[in-house]
Amino acid sequence: VYRHIVLRKGFRFLDNEDGSVQDLVDPDVDYDPQQFKREIAIYLADPYGWAQFVRFVEGRGKHIRLSSPQTLKATCKYTGLSCAVLGGTDIWLNADRWMHGAAPSKLSLENYRQYMVSHEMGHSLGYGM
């Protein structure tokens, strides 16, 4: 069961009244869900990212998942990249790239993760193809 992140006033990330966000990591991915939640919150709250332009309407959150190549192939029809529903709520981040980055980008792991989140969030907000 996946829950969504809702960005409310002050850019605090919540998905229900008690503020918990759980199950953001696919079961076949070996990564701490709480760590992933913290990292996503940091990247989305970046003042130079989408937080400066967008406030999500409460109740229309984003489902951000750390997914295996198998999940990406079944969901997005390819394995090497992350994907998002254009103008939708669902985002799948490639777990291999989340954990190891992408050498051709020449970005540090943290910067590459920021890029992944920002890039796919842009698609989920309706930008690009």
N, CA, C and O atoms as a GROMACS GRO file, in nm:
protein
  516
    1VAL      N    1   0.085  -0.118   0.000
    1VAL     CA    2   0.000   0.000   0.000
    1VAL      C    3   0.089   0.124   0.000
    1VAL      O    4   0.175   0.139   0.087
    2TYR      N    5   0.069   0.210  -0.096
    2TYR     CA    6   0.145   0.332  -0.105
    2TYR      C    7   0.059   0.449  -0.058
    2TYR      O    8  -0.061   0.454  -0.087
    3ARG      N    9   0.120   0.539   0.011
    3ARG     CA   10   0.051   0.660   0.054
    3ARG      C   11   0.113   0.776  -0.019
    3ARG      O   12   0.224   0.765  -0.071
    4HIS      N   13   0.045   0.887  -0.025
    4HIS     CA   14   0.097   1.000  -0.101
    4HIS      C   15   0.149   1.109  -0.009
    4HIS      O   16   0.115   1.117   0.109
    5ILE      N   17   0.232   1.191  -0.066
    5ILE     CA   18   0.285   1.307   0.005
    5ILE      C   19   0.200   1.427  -0.036
    5ILE      O   20   0.175   1.449  -0.154
    6VAL      N   21   0.156   1.504   0.061
    6VAL     CA   22   0.081   1.625   0.032
    6VAL      C   23   0.162   1.743   0.086
    6VAL      O   24   0.199   1.744   0.203
    7LEU      N   25   0.186   1.839   0.002
    7LEU     CA   26   0.261   1.957   0.042
    7LEU      C   27   0.161   2.061   0.091
    7LEU      O   28   0.076   2.108   0.015
    8ARG      N   29   0.172   2.097   0.216
    8ARG     CA   30   0.081   2.194   0.275
    8ARG      C   31   0.156   2.324   0.306
    8ARG      O   32   0.277   2.334   0.283
    9LYS      N   33   0.084   2.419   0.356
    9LYS     CA   34   0.143   2.549   0.389
    9LYS      C   35   0.273   2.530   0.466
    9LYS      O   36   0.280   2.450   0.559
   10GLY      N   37   0.374   2.605   0.428
   10GLY     CA   38   0.504   2.594   0.492
   10GLY      C   39   0.588   2.481   0.435
   10GLY      O   40   0.697   2.453   0.485
   11PHE      N   41   0.537   2.417   0.331
   11PHE     CA   42   0.608   2.308   0.263
   11PHE      C   43   0.643   2.195   0.358
   11PHE      O   44   0.752   2.138   0.350
   12ARG      N   45   0.551   2.162   0.446
   12ARG     CA   46   0.570   2.046   0.532
   12ARG      C   47   0.504   1.927   0.464
   12ARG      O   48   0.390   1.939   0.419
   13PHE      N   49   0.572   1.816   0.457
   13PHE     CA   50   0.523   1.702   0.382
   13PHE      C   51   0.446   1.607   0.472
   13PHE      O   52   0.501   1.548   0.564
   14LEU      N   53   0.318   1.594   0.443
   14LEU     CA   54   0.228   1.510   0.521
   14LEU      C   55   0.139   1.430   0.428
   14LEU      O   56   0.117   1.470   0.313
   15ASP      N   57   0.087   1.316   0.475
   15ASP     CA   58  -0.010   1.248   0.391
   15ASP      C   59  -0.135   1.208   0.466
   15ASP      O   60  -0.230   1.159   0.406
   16ASN      N   61  -0.138   1.227   0.596
   16ASN     CA   62  -0.261   1.209   0.670
   16ASN      C   63  -0.250   1.293   0.797
   16ASN      O   64  -0.150   1.361   0.819
   17GLU      N   65  -0.353   1.288   0.879
   17GLU     CA   66  -0.358   1.379   0.993
   17GLU      C   67  -0.242   1.364   1.091
   17GLU      O   68  -0.201   1.462   1.152
   18ASP      N   69  -0.187   1.243   1.107
   18ASP     CA   70  -0.078   1.229   1.202
   18ASP      C   71   0.058   1.258   1.139
   18ASP      O   72   0.161   1.250   1.207
   19GLY      N   73   0.060   1.291   1.011
   19GLY     CA   74   0.183   1.332   0.946
   19GLY      C   75   0.271   1.220   0.897
   19GLY      O   76   0.383   1.245   0.852
   20SER      N   77   0.225   1.096   0.906
   20SER     CA   78   0.311   0.985   0.865
   20SER      C   79   0.311   0.968   0.714
   20SER      O   80   0.210   0.989   0.647
   21VAL      N   81   0.422   0.930   0.663
   21VAL     CA   82   0.438   0.893   0.523
   21VAL      C   83   0.508   0.759   0.523
   21VAL      O   84   0.619   0.747   0.574
   22GLN      N   85   0.444   0.657   0.467
   22GLN     CA   86   0.499   0.523   0.473
   22GLN      C   87   0.496   0.457   0.336
   22GLN      O   88   0.429   0.504   0.244
   23ASP      N   89   0.569   0.348   0.325
   23ASP     CA   90   0.563   0.262   0.209
   23ASP      C   91   0.595   0.333   0.078
   23ASP      O   92   0.524   0.316  -0.021
   24LEU      N   93   0.700   0.411   0.079
   24LEU     CA   94   0.743   0.479  -0.041
   24LEU      C   95   0.845   0.398  -0.120
   24LEU      O   96   0.880   0.434  -0.233
   25VAL      N   97   0.893   0.290  -0.062
   25VAL     CA   98   0.994   0.207  -0.126
   25VAL      C   99   0.929   0.075  -0.165
   25VAL      O  100   0.868   0.008  -0.081
   26ASP      N  101   0.942   0.036  -0.293
   26ASP     CA  102   0.887  -0.091  -0.338
   26ASP      C  103   0.943  -0.206  -0.254
   26ASP      O  104   1.057  -0.200  -0.210
   27PRO      N  105   0.862  -0.310  -0.232
   27PRO     CA  106   0.907  -0.423  -0.149
   27PRO      C  107   1.032  -0.493  -0.200
   27PRO      O  108   1.105  -0.554  -0.122
   28ASP      N  109   1.058  -0.487  -0.330
   28ASP     CA  110   1.175  -0.556  -0.384
   28ASP      C  111   1.299  -0.466  -0.391
   28ASP      O  112   1.398  -0.501  -0.456
   29VAL      N  113   1.294  -0.352  -0.324
   29VAL     CA  114   1.408  -0.260  -0.320
   29VAL      C  115   1.461  -0.256  -0.176
   29VAL      O  116   1.385  -0.234  -0.082
   30ASP      N  117   1.591  -0.277  -0.161
   30ASP     CA  118   1.654  -0.277  -0.029
   30ASP      C  119   1.703  -0.136   0.003
   30ASP      O  120   1.818  -0.101  -0.022
   31TYR      N  121   1.613  -0.056   0.060
   31TYR     CA  122   1.646   0.082   0.096
   31TYR      C  123   1.554   0.121   0.211
   31TYR      O  124   1.436   0.087   0.209
   32ASP      N  125   1.606   0.191   0.308
   32ASP     CA  126   1.530   0.230   0.426
   32ASP      C  127   1.419   0.330   0.388
   32ASP      O  128   1.450   0.440   0.343
   33PRO      N  129   1.292   0.293   0.406
   33PRO     CA  130   1.183   0.383   0.369
   33PRO      C  131   1.186   0.517   0.443
   33PRO      O  132   1.149   0.619   0.386
   34GLN      N  133   1.228   0.516   0.568
   34GLN     CA  134   1.234   0.642   0.643
   34GLN      C  135   1.343   0.733   0.589
   34GLN      O  136   1.325   0.855   0.582
   35GLN      N  137   1.454   0.675   0.550
   35GLN     CA  138   1.562   0.753   0.488
   35GLN      C  139   1.514   0.813   0.356
   35GLN      O  140   1.539   0.930   0.328
   36PHE      N  141   1.445   0.733   0.277
   36PHE     CA  142   1.392   0.780   0.149
   36PHE      C  143   1.293   0.895   0.171
   36PHE      O  144   1.297   0.995   0.100
   37LYS      N  145   1.206   0.881   0.269
   37LYS     CA  146   1.109   0.985   0.302
   37LYS      C  147   1.181   1.116   0.337
   37LYS      O  148   1.143   1.223   0.290
   38ARG      N  149   1.284   1.106   0.420
   38ARG     CA  150   1.360   1.226   0.459
   38ARG      C  151   1.427   1.290   0.338
   38ARG      O  152   1.424   1.412   0.322
   39GLU      N  153   1.487   1.208   0.254
   39GLU     CA  154   1.556   1.262   0.136
   39GLU      C  155   1.459   1.330   0.040
   39GLU      O  156   1.487   1.438  -0.012
   40ILE      N  157   1.345   1.267   0.016
   40ILE     CA  158   1.244   1.326  -0.073
   40ILE      C  159   1.198   1.460  -0.016
   40ILE      O  160   1.186   1.557  -0.091
   41ALA      N  161   1.171   1.466   0.112
   41ALA     CA  162   1.126   1.591   0.174
   41ALA      C  163   1.230   1.701   0.157
   41ALA      O  164   1.194   1.815   0.128
   42ILE      N  165   1.356   1.668   0.173
   42ILE     CA  166   1.464   1.767   0.156
   42ILE      C  167   1.469   1.816   0.012
   42ILE      O  168   1.474   1.936  -0.012
   43TYR      N  169   1.467   1.723  -0.083
   43TYR     CA  170   1.478   1.762  -0.224
   43TYR      C  171   1.357   1.843  -0.270
   43TYR      O  172   1.372   1.939  -0.345
   44LEU      N  173   1.238   1.805  -0.226
   44LEU     CA  174   1.119   1.879  -0.269
   44LEU      C  175   1.109   2.017  -0.203
   44LEU      O  176   1.048   2.108  -0.258
   45ALA      N  177   1.169   2.031  -0.086
   45ALA     CA  178   1.162   2.159  -0.016
   45ALA      C  179   1.272   2.256  -0.060
   45ALA      O  180   1.277   2.369  -0.011
   46ASP      N  181   1.358   2.214  -0.149
   46ASP     CA  182   1.466   2.301  -0.198
   46ASP      C  183   1.407   2.433  -0.246
   46ASP      O  184   1.321   2.433  -0.334
   47PRO      N  185   1.451   2.546  -0.192
   47PRO     CA  186   1.394   2.675  -0.232
   47PRO      C  187   1.418   2.708  -0.379
   47PRO      O  188   1.351   2.797  -0.433
   48TYR      N  189   1.511   2.640  -0.444
   48TYR     CA  190   1.535   2.663  -0.586
   48TYR      C  191   1.461   2.562  -0.674
   48TYR      O  192   1.473   2.565  -0.796
   49GLY      N  193   1.385   2.472  -0.611
   49GLY     CA  194   1.312   2.370  -0.684
   49GLY      C  195   1.166   2.409  -0.701
   49GLY      O  196   1.130   2.527  -0.702
   50TRP      N  197   1.081   2.306  -0.714
   50TRP     CA  198   0.940   2.329  -0.740
   50TRP      C  199   0.868   2.396  -0.624
   50TRP      O  200   0.763   2.456  -0.645
   51ALA      N  201   0.921   2.388  -0.504
   51ALA     CA  202   0.855   2.446  -0.387
   51ALA      C  203   0.833   2.596  -0.403
   51ALA      O  204   0.737   2.651  -0.348
   52GLN      N  205   0.919   2.663  -0.478
   52GLN     CA  206   0.901   2.808  -0.494
   52GLN      C  207   0.789   2.842  -0.592
   52GLN      O  208   0.741   2.955  -0.593
   53PHE      N  209   0.746   2.745  -0.673
   53PHE     CA  210   0.645   2.772  -0.774
   53PHE      C  211   0.509   2.708  -0.746
   53PHE      O  212   0.406   2.759  -0.791
   54VAL      N  213   0.509   2.599  -0.672
   54VAL     CA  214   0.389   2.517  -0.664
   54VAL      C  215   0.353   2.487  -0.519
   54VAL      O  216   0.439   2.456  -0.437
   55ARG      N  217   0.226   2.498  -0.491
   55ARG     CA  218   0.171   2.444  -0.366
   55ARG      C  219   0.068   2.342  -0.408
   55ARG      O  220  -0.027   2.373  -0.479
   56PHE      N  221   0.088   2.218  -0.363
   56PHE     CA  222  -0.006   2.114  -0.400
   56PHE      C  223  -0.136   2.134  -0.326
   56PHE      O  224  -0.138   2.169  -0.208
   57VAL      N  225  -0.244   2.114  -0.395
   57VAL     CA  226  -0.376   2.124  -0.334
   57VAL      C  227  -0.392   2.005  -0.240
   57VAL      O  228  -0.366   1.890  -0.277
   58GLU      N  229  -0.436   2.032  -0.118
   58GLU     CA  230  -0.452   1.925  -0.021
   58GLU      C  231  -0.546   1.819  -0.078
   58GLU      O  232  -0.650   1.850  -0.135
   59GLY      N  233  -0.507   1.695  -0.060
   59GLY     CA  234  -0.586   1.585  -0.112
   59GLY      C  235  -0.541   1.540  -0.250
   59GLY      O  236  -0.581   1.432  -0.294
   60ARG      N  237  -0.460   1.618  -0.317
   60ARG     CA  238  -0.407   1.578  -0.448
   60ARG      C  239  -0.256   1.572  -0.436
   60ARG      O  240  -0.183   1.654  -0.491
   61GLY      N  241  -0.212   1.473  -0.364
   61GLY     CA  242  -0.069   1.457  -0.338
   61GLY      C  243   0.001   1.387  -0.451
   61GLY      O  244  -0.056   1.363  -0.558
   62LYS      N  245   0.125   1.355  -0.427
   62LYS     CA  246   0.208   1.284  -0.524
   62LYS      C  247   0.251   1.151  -0.463
   62LYS      O  248   0.293   1.146  -0.348
   63HIS      N  249   0.240   1.046  -0.540
   63HIS     CA  250   0.287   0.914  -0.500
   63HIS      C  251   0.428   0.900  -0.555
   63HIS      O  252   0.446   0.884  -0.676
   64ILE      N  253   0.527   0.906  -0.468
   64ILE     CA  254   0.667   0.898  -0.512
   64ILE      C  255   0.723   0.766  -0.461
   64ILE      O  256   0.729   0.740  -0.341
   65ARG      N  257   0.763   0.682  -0.556
   65ARG     CA  258   0.809   0.548  -0.521
   65ARG      C  259   0.952   0.527  -0.566
   65ARG      O  260   0.993   0.572  -0.673
   66LEU      N  261   1.028   0.458  -0.483
   66LEU     CA  262   1.161   0.412  -0.522
   66LEU      C  263   1.140   0.271  -0.575
   66LEU      O  264   1.103   0.181  -0.500
   67SER      N  265   1.164   0.251  -0.704
   67SER     CA  266   1.123   0.129  -0.772
   67SER      C  267   1.238   0.055  -0.838
   67SER      O  268   1.336   0.114  -0.882
   68SER      N  269   1.223  -0.076  -0.843
   68SER     CA  270   1.322  -0.163  -0.906
   68SER      C  271   1.306  -0.158  -1.058
   68SER      O  272   1.203  -0.114  -1.109
   69PRO      N  273   1.409  -0.204  -1.131
   69PRO     CA  274   1.396  -0.212  -1.277
   69PRO      C  275   1.276  -0.297  -1.320
   69PRO      O  276   1.214  -0.267  -1.422
   70GLN      N  277   1.244  -0.402  -1.245
   70GLN     CA  278   1.130  -0.486  -1.280
   70GLN      C  279   0.999  -0.407  -1.270
   70GLN      O  280   0.912  -0.419  -1.358
   71THR      N  281   0.984  -0.328  -1.166
   71THR     CA  282   0.863  -0.246  -1.150
   71THR      C  283   0.858  -0.141  -1.260
   71THR      O  284   0.752  -0.116  -1.317
   72LEU      N  285   0.972  -0.079  -1.291
   72LEU     CA  286   0.974   0.022  -1.396
   72LEU      C  287   0.938  -0.037  -1.531
   72LEU      O  288   0.869   0.027  -1.611
   73LYS      N  289   0.985  -0.157  -1.557
   73LYS     CA  290   0.952  -0.221  -1.685
   73LYS      C  291   0.802  -0.250  -1.694
   73LYS      O  292   0.741  -0.228  -1.798
   74ALA      N  293   0.744  -0.299  -1.586
   74ALA     CA  294   0.601  -0.330  -1.584
   74ALA      C  295   0.515  -0.205  -1.589
   74ALA      O  296   0.408  -0.204  -1.651
   75THR      N  297   0.561  -0.099  -1.524
   75THR     CA  298   0.481   0.023  -1.512
   75THR      C  299   0.508   0.123  -1.622
   75THR      O  300   0.416   0.178  -1.682
   76CYS      N  301   0.635   0.145  -1.649
   76CYS     CA  302   0.675   0.252  -1.741
   76CYS      C  303   0.720   0.199  -1.878
   76CYS      O  304   0.743   0.276  -1.970
   77LYS      N  305   0.732   0.068  -1.889
   77LYS     CA  306   0.771   0.002  -2.014
   77LYS      C  307   0.920   0.011  -2.046
   77LYS      O  308   0.960  -0.022  -2.157
   78TYR      N  309   1.002   0.055  -1.951
   78TYR     CA  310   1.146   0.055  -1.968
   78TYR      C  311   1.211   0.047  -1.832
   78TYR      O  312   1.145   0.072  -1.731
   79THR      N  313   1.340   0.014  -1.826
   79THR     CA  314   1.404  -0.011  -1.698
   79THR      C  315   1.513   0.090  -1.661
   79THR      O  316   1.545   0.103  -1.543
   80GLY      N  317   1.572   0.159  -1.755
   80GLY     CA  318   1.689   0.239  -1.728
   80GLY      C  319   1.666   0.376  -1.668
   80GLY      O  320   1.759   0.437  -1.616
   81LEU      N  321   1.544   0.424  -1.674
   81LEU     CA  322   1.515   0.560  -1.629
   81LEU      C  323   1.404   0.562  -1.526
   81LEU      O  324   1.342   0.458  -1.499
   82SER      N  325   1.378   0.678  -1.469
   82SER     CA  326   1.262   0.699  -1.384
   82SER      C  327   1.148   0.746  -1.473
   82SER      O  328   1.169   0.774  -1.591
   83CYS      N  329   1.028   0.754  -1.416
   83CYS     CA  330   0.916   0.802  -1.497
   83CYS      C  331   0.809   0.862  -1.407
   83CYS      O  332   0.808   0.840  -1.286
   84ALA      N  333   0.718   0.936  -1.470
   84ALA     CA  334   0.607   0.997  -1.400
   84ALA      C  335   0.488   1.006  -1.495
   84ALA      O  336   0.507   1.012  -1.617
   85VAL      N  337   0.368   1.008  -1.440
   85VAL     CA  338   0.250   1.030  -1.520
   85VAL      C  339   0.241   1.179  -1.548
   85VAL      O  340   0.232   1.259  -1.455
   86LEU      N  341   0.244   1.216  -1.675
   86LEU     CA  342   0.239   1.357  -1.713
   86LEU      C  343   0.111   1.420  -1.660
   86LEU      O  344   0.001   1.380  -1.698
   87GLY      N  345   0.125   1.518  -1.572
   87GLY     CA  346   0.011   1.586  -1.513
   87GLY      C  347  -0.063   1.501  -1.410
   87GLY      O  348  -0.175   1.535  -1.372
   88GLY      N  349  -0.002   1.392  -1.366
   88GLY     CA  350  -0.069   1.301  -1.272
   88GLY      C  351  -0.011   1.305  -1.133
   88GLY      O  352   0.054   1.402  -1.094
   89THR      N  353  -0.035   1.199  -1.059
   89THR     CA  354   0.010   1.193  -0.920
   89THR      C  355   0.122   1.093  -0.898
   89THR      O  356   0.184   1.095  -0.792
   90ASP      N  357   0.149   1.006  -0.994
   90ASP     CA  358   0.244   0.896  -0.973
   90ASP      C  359   0.381   0.924  -1.031
   90ASP      O  360   0.396   0.966  -1.146
   91ILE      N  361   0.483   0.899  -0.947
   91ILE     CA  362   0.623   0.914  -0.986
   91ILE      C  363   0.696   0.787  -0.941
   91ILE      O  364   0.681   0.742  -0.828
   92TRP      N  365   0.775   0.729  -1.033
   92TRP     CA  366   0.857   0.613  -1.002
   92TRP      C  367   1.002   0.652  -1.022
   92TRP      O  368   1.041   0.689  -1.133
   93LEU      N  369   1.083   0.642  -0.917
   93LEU     CA  370   1.225   0.673  -0.926
   93LEU      C  371   1.304   0.543  -0.936
   93LEU      O  372   1.279   0.449  -0.861
   94ASN      N  373   1.399   0.539  -1.026
   94ASN     CA  374   1.481   0.421  -1.050
   94ASN      C  375   1.574   0.398  -0.931
   94ASN      O  376   1.662   0.480  -0.903
   95ALA      N  377   1.554   0.286  -0.861
   95ALA     CA  378   1.632   0.256  -0.740
   95ALA      C  379   1.780   0.241  -0.770
   95ALA      O  380   1.864   0.283  -0.690
   96ASP      N  381   1.814   0.180  -0.884
   96ASP     CA  382   1.955   0.164  -0.917
   96ASP      C  383   2.024   0.299  -0.931
   96ASP      O  384   2.134   0.319  -0.879
   97ARG      N  385   1.959   0.391  -0.999
   97ARG     CA  386   2.017   0.524  -1.016
   97ARG      C  387   2.013   0.603  -0.886
   97ARG      O  388   2.101   0.685  -0.860
   98TRP      N  389   1.912   0.580  -0.803
   98TRP     CA  390   1.903   0.648  -0.673
   98TRP      C  391   2.022   0.609  -0.586
   98TRP      O  392   2.077   0.693  -0.514
   99MET      N  393   2.060   0.483  -0.592
   99MET     CA  394   2.168   0.434  -0.506
   99MET      C  395   2.307   0.454  -0.565
   99MET      O  396   2.405   0.461  -0.491
  100HIS      N  397   2.317   0.462  -0.699
  100HIS     CA  398   2.449   0.468  -0.762
  100HIS      C  399   2.472   0.588  -0.853
  100HIS      O  400   2.584   0.612  -0.897
  101GLY      N  401   2.367   0.664  -0.882
  101GLY     CA  402   2.380   0.777  -0.973
  101GLY      C  403   2.393   0.732  -1.117
  101GLY      O  404   2.366   0.617  -1.151
  102ALA      N  405   2.435   0.824  -1.202
  102ALA     CA  406   2.456   0.795  -1.344
  102ALA      C  407   2.585   0.863  -1.385
  102ALA      O  408   2.592   0.986  -1.394
  103ALA      N  409   2.687   0.784  -1.410
  103ALA     CA  410   2.820   0.838  -1.443
  103ALA      C  411   2.819   0.940  -1.556
  103ALA      O  412   2.887   1.042  -1.546
  104PRO      N  413   2.742   0.917  -1.665
  104PRO     CA  414   2.744   1.016  -1.773
  104PRO      C  415   2.700   1.157  -1.731
  104PRO      O  416   2.738   1.255  -1.794
  105SER      N  417   2.622   1.166  -1.624
  105SER     CA  418   2.576   1.298  -1.579
  105SER      C  419   2.686   1.380  -1.515
  105SER      O  420   2.680   1.503  -1.513
  106LYS      N  421   2.788   1.312  -1.461
  106LYS     CA  422   2.899   1.375  -1.390
  106LYS      C  423   2.855   1.451  -1.264
  106LYS      O  424   2.929   1.534  -1.212
  107LEU      N  425   2.734   1.420  -1.216
  107LEU     CA  426   2.683   1.483  -1.094
  107LEU      C  427   2.717   1.396  -0.973
  107LEU      O  428   2.728   1.274  -0.985
  108SER      N  429   2.734   1.460  -0.857
  108SER     CA  430   2.749   1.384  -0.733
  108SER      C  431   2.618   1.307  -0.711
  108SER      O  432   2.516   1.340  -0.770
  109LEU      N  433   2.622   1.206  -0.626
  109LEU     CA  434   2.502   1.127  -0.599
  109LEU      C  435   2.389   1.216  -0.547
  109LEU      O  436   2.275   1.203  -0.593
  110GLU      N  437   2.418   1.305  -0.455
  110GLU     CA  438   2.314   1.393  -0.399
  110GLU      C  439   2.256   1.484  -0.507
  110GLU      O  440   2.134   1.503  -0.514
  111ASN      N  441   2.342   1.539  -0.591
  111ASN     CA  442   2.292   1.626  -0.698
  111ASN      C  443   2.213   1.548  -0.802
  111ASN      O  444   2.116   1.599  -0.858
  112TYR      N  445   2.255   1.426  -0.828
  112TYR     CA  446   2.180   1.344  -0.924
  112TYR      C  447   2.042   1.311  -0.868
  112TYR      O  448   1.944   1.312  -0.942
  113ARG      N  449   2.034   1.281  -0.739
  113ARG     CA  450   1.904   1.253  -0.677
  113ARG      C  451   1.814   1.376  -0.685
  113ARG      O  452   1.695   1.366  -0.715
  114GLN      N  453   1.872   1.493  -0.658
  114GLN     CA  454   1.795   1.617  -0.670
  114GLN      C  455   1.741   1.633  -0.812
  114GLN      O  456   1.625   1.668  -0.832
  115TYR      N  457   1.827   1.606  -0.909
  115TYR     CA  458   1.786   1.612  -1.049
  115TYR      C  459   1.671   1.515  -1.076
  115TYR      O  460   1.572   1.553  -1.139
  116MET      N  461   1.683   1.390  -1.030
  116MET     CA  462   1.578   1.289  -1.052
  116MET      C  463   1.444   1.337  -0.999
  116MET      O  464   1.342   1.332  -1.069
  117VAL      N  465   1.444   1.382  -0.875
  117VAL     CA  466   1.320   1.426  -0.811
  117VAL      C  467   1.262   1.547  -0.884
  117VAL      O  468   1.143   1.549  -0.915
  118SER      N  469   1.344   1.645  -0.912
  118SER     CA  470   1.296   1.767  -0.978
  118SER      C  471   1.246   1.738  -1.119
  118SER      O  472   1.142   1.790  -1.159
  119HIS      N  473   1.319   1.656  -1.193
  119HIS     CA  474   1.282   1.623  -1.330
  119HIS      C  475   1.147   1.552  -1.335
  119HIS      O  476   1.058   1.591  -1.411
  120GLU      N  477   1.131   1.449  -1.253
  120GLU     CA  478   1.006   1.374  -1.255
  120GLU      C  479   0.890   1.453  -1.195
  120GLU      O  480   0.776   1.438  -1.238
  121MET      N  481   0.920   1.537  -1.096
  121MET     CA  482   0.814   1.623  -1.040
  121MET      C  483   0.764   1.717  -1.148
  121MET      O  484   0.643   1.742  -1.158
  122GLY      N  485   0.853   1.770  -1.230
  122GLY     CA  486   0.812   1.856  -1.341
  122GLY      C  487   0.715   1.785  -1.433
  122GLY      O  488   0.614   1.843  -1.474
  123HIS      N  489   0.744   1.660  -1.467
  123HIS     CA  490   0.652   1.583  -1.551
  123HIS      C  491   0.518   1.563  -1.481
  123HIS      O  492   0.412   1.577  -1.544
  124SER      N  493   0.521   1.531  -1.353
  124SER     CA  494   0.394   1.507  -1.281
  124SER      C  495   0.312   1.634  -1.270
  124SER      O  496   0.190   1.628  -1.252
  125LEU      N  497   0.377   1.748  -1.280
  125LEU     CA  498   0.304   1.876  -1.278
  125LEU      C  499   0.260   1.918  -1.419
  125LEU      O  500   0.196   2.022  -1.436
  126GLY      N  501   0.293   1.838  -1.518
  126GLY     CA  502   0.244   1.862  -1.653
  126GLY      C  503   0.344   1.923  -1.749
  126GLY      O  504   0.309   1.961  -1.860
  127TYR      N  505   0.471   1.932  -1.707
  127TYR     CA  506   0.573   1.992  -1.793
  127TYR      C  507   0.651   1.884  -1.867
  127TYR      O  508   0.690   1.782  -1.808
  128GLY      N  509   0.672   1.906  -1.996
  128GLY     CA  510   0.755   1.815  -2.076
  128GLY      C  511   0.685   1.688  -2.116
  128GLY      O  512   0.568   1.667  -2.086
  129MET      N  513   0.760   1.606  -2.186
  129MET     CA  514   0.705   1.477  -2.232
  129MET      C  515   0.796   1.366  -2.188
  129MET      O  516   0.768   1.249  -2.216
   0.00000   0.00000   0.00000
